[in-house]
């Protein structure tokens, strides 16, 4: 997978991992009548990537082509991109390592599936996911033939690519007498794609919640803000046996996460 503002042209077999920034197509492009629809990436869910491991997601899409154009004459695949359109000179484009696999449902319609790989930046040259790539993307698609004719289509949907988040909690002392103070600490971290580590997510609002023993519902007690290292610390009053947890609602770049509840025995 490559993410670049300027990318080498695709030649020979289609490798969506090295897509060209689209240029104006010459008159008579045989792919001009190819259109894409029903593009769904990762079942419409946000794509969440950790600090180092590659994440591969599935995509499905429909291709409609002229009856005069053989389905075997071109390859295709879904994309995500940043820019007003894929044709923008500085568009950032991300696609899978291989073209999609298509099955004809009629003489002019193909039902296709594909894979898209997401890799945290491994080299420092931002050829793969860097922290700046987290957030909102647009969905598009491309068709290409062996003569380097392209058909690009923009505005086929929206997609978020997010940095995996983690959240911990520790409530103490345990056991504790009823009416006494419970100190609840924790930390909110998220994947740093540039360094392949998890680092504190600073200045974020996180809810402290409590679930009474025997109940299945958490109630919010207060909101706490992470410090400059992503750490959390606050106090509350022990009222009954139960579980304390922190819960983070998420941002555009980082998914929601809740810590596993920490049980406190109140005596």
N, C-alpha and C positions, 0 to 999 in steps of 0.2 A: 504494500500500500504506500502511496506517495501523496503528500499534500504539498502543493507548490503553487505560487502565483503564476509561474511560467513553467510549463512542462513540455518535455520532448514529444513530438508527434508519434502517434501510434502507426506502426507499419507491420505488415504481415499479420500474424495471429493477434487478435485483440487481447491486450492486457490492460484492464481498466485501472490497474495500479500505476500506470504511467500515461495518463490521459493528456491530450493536447489541449491547450487553451484554444477554444474554437476560433477559426478564421472564417471569413466570408466564403460561402460556398460558390463554386463556379456554376454557371448556368448549365442545366442538363444533369444535375446531380441525380443519379438514379434512386437515391434514398430520400428524396424530397417528400415523397408521399407516405413515408413511414411515420406513424404516430404511436404514442404511448398513453396508456391509461391504467387505472387501478393499481398504481404503484404503492405497495405496502412493505415497509422495512421494519423488521423486528416486531411484527404483529401490531405495529403502531405504537409500541411502547418506547420510552426513552432508552437510549443505549448507554449503559453504565460500564466504565472501564476502570480497572484497578491500576495499581502503581507500576506493574511490570508485565503481567500476562496478557497475551493477545486475546481479544474477544472477537469471535466470529458470529455474525447474525445472518439470518435468512431473510430473503426478500422475494416477493412475488409481483408480477406485472403482466400486462397484456400488450401485445404489439399488433397493430393493424398495418398491413402493407398492401400495395397495389397488386392486383391479380397478375400483372405482367412481371412482377418481381418475385423470383423464387426465394423461399424462406432460407435456402441453403446459401444464398448469395451474400448474406451479411450476418454479423454478430451484434449482440446488444447487451446492455446491462444497466442497472439502476445506479444512481449517483446521489451524493449529497454535496451541496456547494454553498459558498458564501459569495454574495454579489447580487446586483440587481437581476442579472441573468447569467446563465452559463457562458454566454457569448461575451461577457465583459472581459476586457483585456486583463484585468487583475483578479478575475474570479479564482477562488480557491476551490479545488475540486477533489473529491474523495470517492473512489470506487473500489470494487473488489479486485482480487488478484486474477480472476478468471472471468470470461464472459458468462452470460446466463445460459441455461439449458431450456430449450423451447419445444413445445409439442403443438402441432397444428390442431385447432379445433374447427377450422373451416379452411377454405382455399385462401382466405385473406387474413385470418386471425390466429395468432400464436398465444398460447398460455405458457408463461415462462417463470422460472425460479432462478435465484442467484444467491451467492454468499458475498458478504462484505466483511473484510478484516479490519480490526482496529488495534493498532499497536502503539503503546507509549513510546515516546521518542527515545531511540536507542543510541543515537550517534551525536546528538547535540546540534545537528544541522536542520532540525525541524522538518525532515522528510516524512516523519510520522507525527503522531499526536503530541503536540506541545500544550502546556497549560492554557495558552491563549486560544486554543481551538475548542475549549469547552463552551457549551452553550447552544444557541439556536442555529440551525442549518435549514436550508431549503432542499427539497427533493427534486431530482431531475432524472434524465435517462439519455442514453446515447446509442446510436447504431453506427456501424462502420463496416466498410467492405474492404477487399484486398487491394483496391485502387486508391485507398486513403480518402474516400468520400465519407463524410460524416453527416449525421442528422442528430442535432442536439435538441432537447425539449426541456424547458424550464417550468417552474411553478407547478409541480405535480404533488406538492404537499409540504409538510414541515416535519422536522426531526430535531430532537435534542441529543447531544452527546455530552455525558456528564462524568465528573471525577468521583469515583466511588468514595462514599463517606463511611466512617465508623464512629461509634459513640459508646462510651463506657460509663459505669456508675458504681459507686461504693458508698453505702450508708453505714454510719458508725456512731456510737458503739452498738454492739449487738451481743447479748440482749440489752434492753434499755428500760428504765422505769417509765411508766405512764406519766406524761406531763413534762418529762425531761427533754433536753435538746438533742436532736439528731443532726449530725453534720453529713451533708451529701456532696461528695466530690465526683469528678468525672472529667472526660476529655472528648472533644469533637475534633476528629482529624479527617483529612481527605487525601486522595491520591495526588501526588505531585508527579506528573508525567515527564517533567524535565529531569528529575533526579532519581526516579524510581523508588521513592520513599513515601511514607505517609507523614504529613505535617499538620500542625494545628490550624484549624479554621478560625480565624480571629474575628472578634466583634460581631458574633452571631447570636441571635436570640434563641434560647433553648428553654423548653418548658420542663419544670420539675413536676412529676406526676406521682400519684399514690393510688394503689389498688388494695383495698381491704381484703384480708384473707377470706376466701369463700366467695368473693366477687370476681367477675370477669371484666369489669369496667374500671379504667383509670380515670382519675379526676385530676385536673391541673391545679396545683397549689400556688405556683408563682412562675415568673419568667426570669431566667438568669442569662447574662451575657458572657460569652467566652472571652477570656483575657488574651493577651498578646501571644500566648502559646497555645491557644485553643482550650485551656483548662476551665473547669467549672467548679464552683464551690459556693454552697449556701447552707443555711440552717433552717430547721423546721421543728415543730413540736411533736413528740411521739404521742399518738392517740389510741392506736390499736395495732394488732399484728397485721402485717401486710408487706407489700412490695413497693419500693421506690424505683423510679426510673427517670431518665432524661429523654426528651423527645424533640427532634429537630424537624421542622416543616420542609426544609429544602430550599434551594434557590435555582435559578436557571442553569447554573453550572454544576450544581451538586445535588444529589437526590436526598429525599427525606430519609431519616433513619431514627430508630428508637433503640435504646439500650435494653438488654434483658433485665427484668426486674430483680432488684436485690432485696431479699427478705430480711425483715427486722422483727424480732420477737419482743413484744412489749409486755412487761410484767407489772 
